[in-house]
Amino acid sequence: MSFFSTLPIENPVLIFFIVLVIILLAPILLNRIRVPHIIGLIIAGVIIGPNGLNLLARDSSFEIFGNVGILYLMFLAGLEIDMNDFKKSRKDGVIFGLYTFLIPMILGAVISYYTLHLNLMTSILLASMYASHTLIAYPIISRYGISRTRAVPVTIAGTIFTVLGALIILAVIAGMVRGDLTEFFWLRLSVNIIIYSVAILYIYPRLTRWFFKNYNDNVTQFIFILALVFLASYMAQVIGLEAILGAFFAGIVLNRFIPNVSPLMNRLEFVGNALFIPYFLIGVGMLIDLRVVKNTETIIVAANMSIVATFCKWLAAWLTQKTCHMTKIDRNLIFGLSNAQAAATLAAVIIGHNIGLFNDEILNGTIVMILVTCIISTLVTEKAARQMVVAMQNNEPASSKSPVQSEQILIPIANPSTIENLINLALLLKSPQRRSPLYALHVTDDSKTSNYRSQSILEFAGKVASSADTKLIPIARYDMNITSGIIHTMKERNITEVVLGLHHKANIVDTFFGAKIESLLKNTNKMILISKCVNPINTVTRIVIAVPRKAEYETGFARWIDRVANMAKQIGCRAIFYAYPETIPYLKARLRAGRYNIRNEFEKLESWDDFLLLANVVLNDDLFIVVSARPTSVSFNADADHIPSFLSKYFADNNLIVLYPEQFGTAEPAPASFMEPMSHDMLNHSEILGLEKIFRQLIAYKKRWTHRNRKKKIEL
């Protein structure tokens, strides 16, 4: 009890314990009465803070963790944005930014001048506080999974616009009062912003790609990302901007390297939402002093400020809704996110008070306004988020839904060094809306692999999947050979697709795929993806897809497009389809029907011989996907037999996926052993060699004839 003899508590262990108890109990208690827990954290800060029970002081720990929390909040906001949607909504974002900046500036300055009887400069500075806002309710958006709806990117774009404008006005007025505003102010600020932006845009992507390629440790990558975020924040302060703008800018730039379903993203969100952001919210509550409402003058100022700030933000959201033809739910979501006043408002009122423009009534009124606007913001955002989720579920047309009605992805694993790449690939392939688990299979046969090794491999696979908040079902199976084990598991679990790693050639006579994969392709009609990851999948710059003729007639056409589109959307890169002219319209139609909203391009293949030209198109940082075909499929052609040797020769240093779509047909039964003397391959070996020789001669003749014609045309 000696700890409680003097207040506030100074023991760091006990301080941290009390904060953790508040973070733990606030969601549990307030969820029962359907109140956002963000309000609970702010109110808890009021109660335990120096203006309440004085249980805890707002010491340096709250200042540090609070600053980290607001930077983390802005970083996550930039990180979770779908950049393609953000670019498409930039026009609406600019419109909202103009409304949410100009309306509070004009109305706020006029009302403050005539009702609070402030001078013009003080009225403008107070109006700039109304214009800025903090995305304090953004964790609610993340929890409901609607961060990529139309209203959210619009609000974020407007936030950057209005916060930047408000901070510039703050800097100008402070410079005028202090006498620092010289004729070179605007030139210096503009040059600093340009240099800062170019440095971040040029250096950060290249440095991140290099680091991720050379360091695969999860903890190291996590620390590296945070270091970049806080460096960008500090450099923003150095050039005269606010640190929150630097954190958001870093989130935008690093967005494409951290997929939304990746383990790294899960770690970043977990640490921020569990510790830093709650610390910031509690710290905001500790600034609020409810005793100031005893003063009549303070009550009038606080009521004036709260009403003006809330009305201006609602009016800006309403005008944005009408101008951009948005729904009522979009308007409420925009208003809820943009109404809260916190970070930039605190900075402005403290600076204004220090330079003598704001008196104590405005300082105390600002604290009350922060509490009122934060409560309104969280309540409105929570209600609008629920309505948005219900509307998305009820109004989504059937044509926009994923063609994948069932999703059971199997990952056969054997080599521990490839497990992480295979699971990360499967996470990018699966539909983000579905919570279906992954299946990891390790087959033990008569020749090798103890049960202990099998369990250790599956446990490691489970850890990788759990780090991305995805359930993984481990399957340890004993069978006569690897292929039969995979086939039997697929039938028992209703597997829809299999993600495999490309084997390493053991000797000179070994084939590109290997006997196991070739046998699997013959004995199942399900979709098979054979991958080789040279670089981390999240560092690819483009996805290049080679599509064969008549691919649109395959049963699995819609499914493999869904998988490629999911991957492109999660990574945030372009998808370039090389296909025949008659196939391209089907690709475009499928992408439009699925509403994947990815950046895509289409290039024509005049003949499968043009496939050779892709060796000059695919870069080292690209992912090359070859949509192949089984011999019994509609899109199969004899040239497909040469693809393995071509890939091994020209794409040895590239990330590669060979994709075999699902098809109808009766699969051959799996052989009892790969070396069975009466197997189908052995019976027809001589016939296959003869046909292969004929095909090779025909292809060689065709290539020579094509080369001669091209040479004649060039000479002419």
N, C-alpha and C positions, 0 to 999 in steps of 0.2 A: 504493500500500500504506500510505501515511501515514494513511488513514482507519482502518486496523485496528491502529494502533500503541497506541491507548488504547481500552479498552472501558468502558462501552458506547459504541456509535457515536452520534455527535451530529449528523452531517451529515444535514439533513432530506431531501435528495434520495436519499441512500443508504438511509435508513430507509424511505422510501416504496417504493423499489425492492425491498427485502427483503420487505416486507409483501405487495406485489403478486406476487412470486415464490411466496410461501407460498399465497396465495389461488389462484394458477394451478395449482400442482402438487398441492395437497392432493386435489382431486377426481380428477385424472388418475391419481394413484398408488393411492389408496384404493378407487376404483371397481373396479380389477382384482381386489382381494381382497374385494370386496363389503362394505366397511366404510363407513358414512356419513361423508362428508367433514367433517361438523361435528366429529366426534371428532378428525380430523386437524388441524383448525384449533386446537382447544383444546390438543392435545398439542404442536403447533408453538409455541404460546405458552409452554408449560412449558419447552421446550428453549431457545428464544432469549431468554427473559425473565431478569430479575435473579436468580431462584432456579435457573436452569439454566446456560447458557453465558455469561450476562450480555452477550449480543450487543447487545440493545436494552434500554433502560430504559423502564419504564412511566411515561412522561412525560405532559405535559399533552395531547399529541396523541392518545395512547391513551385518556386520560380523556374528552376531548371526543368523539372518534369513537366510543368505546365507549358513552357516554351517548346519542349520536345513534342508534347501532345498536340499542340495546334499545328506544328510543322508536319507531324505524322498525319494529321487529319487532312491537310491539303495535299500531301504526297499521295495518300490513298485515293483521294478524289481524282487526281490526275492519272493514277495507275489503273483505275477501274474503268476509265472511259474507253469506249469503242472508238478508236481513232477515225474509222471510216464514217461512223455516224456523226462524230464530232465535226468532221470536215463538211459533211452534208448539211449540218444544222448551224454552221457558222453564220449564215445570213440571219437566221432567227436569233442566234445568240447576240449578234451585234445590235439587232433591233431591241431585244430585251435589255442589253447593256445601256443603250441610249436612254430608254425609258426609266430604268431603275437608277440611273445617274442624274439625268436632267430633271426629272419630276421632283425628287427630294431636294435637289439643289435649289430649284426655283421656288417651290412651295415652302420649303424649310427656311430659306433665307427671308422670304417675305413675311411669313408668320412669326418668325423669331424677331424680326425688326419691329413689327407693329404690336405684337402681344407681349413679348418679354422686354421690349424697349432696349434692345442691344444695338450697338453701332454696326455699321455695314460689314466691317472686316470680321467681327466676332460672329455675326449672323451667318456669313458665308462659311466660316470654319465649322460652326455648329451644323449647318446644312450638309457639309461634307461628311459629318458623322452619320447623318441619316442615310446618306447615299451608300456608304460602305456597309457590308454585312459579312457574316461568317457562316460557313456551312456547318453549323453546329449539329444539325439534325441529319447529317449525311450518314452516320452509322445506321440510322433507321432504314435508309434506302438500301444500303448494303445488306442488311439483314433480310429484307423482303426480296432481294435479288432483282431489283428494277433499275439498276444503275445505268442500263443501256436503253431505257425508254426515251422517247423524244424529249420530254420535258427536262430530264436531268442534264444532258449535254448543253441544252439551251441555257439553263440556270448557271451552270459552271462557266460557260463562255461569258455570260453577262457579269458574273461575279468578278472574273479577272478584269474585265473592262472597267467596272465601277470602282473596285478597290484600287486599281492603278490610278484612276482619275482622282479619287479622294486623297490618296497619298501624295500625289503631285500638288494638289491644292494645299495640303498640310505643309509640304516642304516650301511652297512659294510664300505662304502667309508667315510661316516661322522665319523664313529668310528675310522677309520684309521687316518684321519686328526686330530681328537681331541685326539687320543691316548687312546681311550676307548675300543679298540678291543683286548680283552684278549682271552686266550685259552678257557675260559668258555662261550664265547659269543654264540656259536652255541648250546651248551648244554642247556644254560639258555633259549634261544629263543625256542628251540624244546620243552622243558618241559612246558614252559608257554603256548605255542599253544595247547599242548595236554590237559593240565588242563582246559584251557579256553573252548575248544571244548567239552570236556566231561561234564563240568558244564552246558553249554548252552543246549546241547542235552538231558541231564538227567533232569535238573530242570525246564526249560521253558515249556515243554509239560505238565508235571504234575501240575505245578503251574497254567497254563492257563486253563486246564480242571477243576481243582478245583474252580477257580475263576468264570468261566462261569456257573458252576453248581449252585453256591451260590449267584451270583449277576447278575440279568437280566437287570439292567438299562443300556440303550444304551450309555449314556454319560460316565458312570463309566467304561464300557468295553472299550470305545474308549481311555480314559485316561490311563487305565491299559496297553493297547497294546503299546501306545507311550512310556510309562515309561520303558517297557521292551526293546524297540528298542534303546532308548538312553542309558540305562544301558549297553546293549551289546556293543554299540559304544564306550562308555567310557572305559569299561574293555578292549576292543581291544587296545585302546591307552595305557593303563597301561602296557600291556605285550609287547609293542613295535611295534604294527601293526597300520594300519591306521583305523580311525573310520568308514570309508565307508565299510570296510570289515565286521565290526561288525554289521552294519545296514543290510547289505545284508544277513549275516548269520542268523540274527533274522528273516528276512522275510522268509527264507527257512524253519526254524524251526516252525514258526507260521502259515505257509502256509495252513496246513490242518484244522486249527481251524477257518479260515475265508474264507468261500466259495466265489467264484467269483461273485455270484449274491446276496449275503447277504446284509442287510442294513449296517452292520459294514464295509464291503468292500466299499460300496458306499460312506460312510462318510470319510473313510481314503483317497480314491482317490480324493474326492471333496476338502478336506482341502489342500492336497498337490498340486494338479493341479491349484487350485484357488489362493493360497497365497504363500506357502513356496518355491515351485520350481520356479515360476516367480521371486520371490525376489532373489534367487540364480543366475538366468540368468542375471538380471539387475546388480547385484553385479559384475559378471564376466565382463560385458561391462564397468563398471566404472574403472576397472583395466587397460583398453586398452588406450594407448596414441598414437594417430595417428601422433603426431608431431615428433616422433622418426624417421619417414621415411625421414626426411630432411637430416639425417646423412647417407652418402654413405656406411660407414662400417656397420651401423645397417641394411640398406636395403639388403646388401649382406648376412649378417648373417640370417636375417629374411627369405629371399627368400630361402637360403640353407636349413634352418630348416623346412620350410613349405613344400618344394618339397620332401625332404627326408622322413619326417614323413608321408606324404600322399602316396608317392610311396610305402613305406614299408608296410603300412596297406592294400593298394590295392593288392600288391603281395601276402601277407598272405591270403587275401580273395580268390584270384584266385587259389592259390595252394590248399586251403581247398576245393574249388569247385571241382577241378580235383581229389583230393585224395578221397573225400567222395562221389563223383558222385552226385553232387548237380546241380541245375539249375542256369542259368544266373541271374535270379531274386534273388535267394538265395545268390549268390555271392554279388550282389549289396546291398542287405539288410545287410549282414555281414559287408561289407566295410563301408556303411553309418553309422551303429551303432558304429563301432570301430575306426572311423577316428578322432573323436573329442578329443581334448586335453584340459583338464580343471583342475580337482581337484588334482590328483596325480602329474600332471605336475607343477602346481603352488607350491605345497609343495616342490617338488624337486628343482625347480629353486630358490626359496627363501632360502632354506637351503644351496644350493650350493653357492649362492651369499654371504650368511652370513659367511661361512667358508672360503671364498676367492678363490674358484675354478672357479666361473663364474664372468666375468666382466660385465660392464653395457651394452655392445652391446648384449651379450647373454641374459641378463635379458629383454631388450627391444625387442629383436628378438623373445623371447618366448611369449611375450604378443601379438605380431603380429601373430605368429603362432597359438595361441589360437583362435584369431578371424577368420583366414583363414580356419582352420580345422573345427571349429564349423559351419561356413557357408556351407562348402562342405558337412559336415555330415548331416545337416538338409535337404539340397536340394536333396541329393542322397537318403536319407531314405524316404523322402516324395514321390519321384517318384517311388521308389521300392515298397513302401507300397501300392500305388495305383495299380501297376502292379500285386502285389501279390493277392489283393482282386479280381481283374478281372479274374486272372488265376484260383483262387479257385472257382469262380462262373461258369466259362466256362468249366473247365476240370474235375469237380467232377463227377465221374461215378454214374450212377443211383443206383448201388448196395450199394454205400456208403452213400446214403442219408437216412435220418431218415424215418422209416416206417410210422411215424405219419404224415399224409397228412393234417389233421385238428387238432386243439388244442384249446378246449374251456373248461377250468377247472372251476368248480363251487365249492364254499366253503360255505355251509350252516353254519351260525354262530348264536349262542344264548348266550353262556357264555363268557363274556369279558376276563376271565382269560386264555382261550384257543385260542383266536383269533391269537395272535402273533405266537404261535407254528404252527397252521394250515397254516397260510400264508407263513411262512418260509419253511414249508414242500412243499407247492405248488410251491414255487419259485425254490426249488431244483429239483422238478419233471419235470418241463417244459423244453422244448428244449432251450438251450442258444441262438441258432441262430434265433429263432422266437421272434417277439415282440408282440405276441398276449396277450391281457389283461387277467386278472383274473376276475372272477365274484364272488361277495360276496352277499349272500342271507340271509335275515332275514324275517321269516314268522310270521305274526301276525294272531292269530285266535280269536275266540269268547271269550276264557276263560281268556286271560291274555295279557300283554305287550302293553303298550301305544305306540302311534306313536313317542313320544319324546324319549323313550328308544330305539326304533328301529333305529331312526336316529343317536343317539349318538353311538350305537354299530357300525353302518356302517361307521360313520365318523372315528372312531378309526381304523377300518380295513383299510380305505383308507390311513391313516397316516402311518401305518405299511408298506403297499405296496409301497407308494411313497418314503419312506426312502431307498428302494432298487431300485429306479428309474424304477418302474413297474406300469403300469396303472391298476387300479382296478375299475370295474364298479359296483357300489352298487345297489342292487335291494331290495326294501322294498315291500313286498307282503302281501295282506290279502287273507286268504283262510280258508276253513273249518277245515283243520288240517295240520300239518307240512308236512306229506308225500305227500299229494296232491299238496301242494304248491311247493315242490321240483320237483315233476314229471312234473307239468305244466310249470315250469320255464325251465326245461331241454328240453322240446319239443319246447318251444318258442325261446330259444337261441341256439339250436343245440349243447347242451352240450355233450362233449365226455367222461368226467369223473368227478366224484364227490369225494371231499376230506372231510371226516367227522371226528369228534372227538368221541371217545368212551364214551358213557354215564356212569354215576355213578349209581350203583344199588341203587334204592330207598328203597327196602324192600327185604325180604328173598325170595319171590316168583318171583322177577324180574329176567329176563333172562340176559345173558351176553351182548348181543347186545342191548336189549331193544325192545319194540314193534315198535317204529318208524323206526329203522334201518332194522328190520326184514321185516316190511311192504314194505320199500323202495326196498330191495333186491328182493322181489317177483314181484314188479311192474315196474321194469326197467331192461333192458339187458345191459346197459352201465357199464363201469368199475367203481367200487366203492372201495375206499380206506378208511378203518376205522382205525384211528390212536390213539395211546396213548403215549404221550411224558412225560416221567418221568424226563429225562435230556435234555438239549438243543441238538438239532439234529446235530449241528456241532461238538459236542464233542464225537461222537461215534467212536470207533476204528475199528469196522468191521460191515459189513452188512451180516447177515446170512439169506438165503432164502430157505424155504422148498417148494418144487415143487411137486405136486401130479402126479400120473400116467396119461398118455395121455394128459398132459397139452399142448403139441405141436399141438393138434388138435383143440384147442379153437380158436375162431375168434380173440380174443384180445391177443393172444400169443406174437406177435411182439410188441404190444403197451406196455404191462406191462414190458417187458424186456427193452424197450427204457426208461421207467420211472426209473427203478431200476438202469440202467447204467448211466443215467443223474445224479442221486443222488450220486452214487459212485464216479463219476468223479468230481462233484462239491466239495464233502467232502474230496476226496483224500484218501479214505480208500479201503480196500479189499472187494470184493463181493464173498461170499462162497455159492455156490449152492449145496443143498442137494436134489438129484433127482434120479429117477430110471435110470438104465443103458440105456434103450432104449430112454430116453428123453434127456440125456446129449449131444449126438451129435447134436441135434436140437438147444440146448442152445448155444453150441460153434459156430455153423454155423451162428446163428442170431447175436451173438456178433461180429464175424468176418465181416459179411456183413455190419453191421452198423458202423464198424471202431470206436468203442467207446474208444478203447485203455485204458481200465481199468485193474487194477489188479484183477484177478479172479481165483478161485479155484473150483474144482468140487469133491463132495463126493457122494458115491453111497448109495441109500436107497434100501434095498432088499425087504422091505415091509413097509406098512404105520405104522406098529407097531413100527418100528425103530424111528418113530417120537418122541416117549417117551424118546429116548436117547438124543435128542437135549437139554433136560433140563440140562444136564451136559456139553454141548458144548457152549451154549450161555452165555456170561459173562455179568456183570452188565453194562459195557460200550458199549455193542453191540446193534445194531438195528436188531430185529428179524422180518422178513417178512414172513407171511404164505400166500401162494397162495392157496386160497380155491376155492370152486366151488358151484354153485347153483344146486339144486336137478335135474334140467332138462338138465344140461350140460354133455358133454362127459366125463370129468375128475372127475365127482362126484363119491364118494363111501360112503358106509354107515358109515365108520369110521370117516368121516368128522363131523358127529353130535357130537362127543365127543371132538372136538377141543376147543370149547368155555370153557368148564369146565376145560380142561387141561391148557389152557392159563391163566385163572383166578387163578389157583392153583399154577403153577410153574413159571409164568412170570409176577408176580405182580409188580416187581421192575425193569422191563426192558422196554426200548422203543420198541413199538410193532406196527406193521401194519398188518392188515388182508385185503388181496387184493382179490377182486372178479373180474376176467377178464371179458371183454366184450364178449358176445355170441349172436349167432343168436337165433331166437325164438320169439314167441308171448307172450308178458308180460300180466299178469293179470291186469284188471282195478283196479285202486286204490279204496279202500273202502271209503264210505262217512264218516265213523267214525270208530275209533279203537274198539269201543264197540258195533258195529252194531250186533244185535242178529242173523241175517241171513247171517253172513259173512262166507266165505269159510272155515276158520279155525274152526269155531264153528260147522259147519255141519259135518266135518270129524274128530272131536276131538277124538271120541272113536276109530275110525279106526286107527288113527295115534298112539294112545296110545298102541293099540294091536300090531301093526307092530313094534313099538319101543321096546316093551317088548321082542318080538321074536328076533329082531336084537341084543339086549343087551345079551340075553342068548347065541346066536351063537358066538358073539365076546368073551364072557367070556369063553366059551368052547374052542375056538380056542387058546386063550392066555394060558389056563391051559395045553393044548396039546403041544403047542410050548415050554412052560417052562419045561415040563417033558422031551421032547426030548433033549433040551439043557443041562439039568441036567445029563441025561444019557451019553451024549457025553463027558461032563466034567469028569464024573467018569471013563469012559473008558480011 
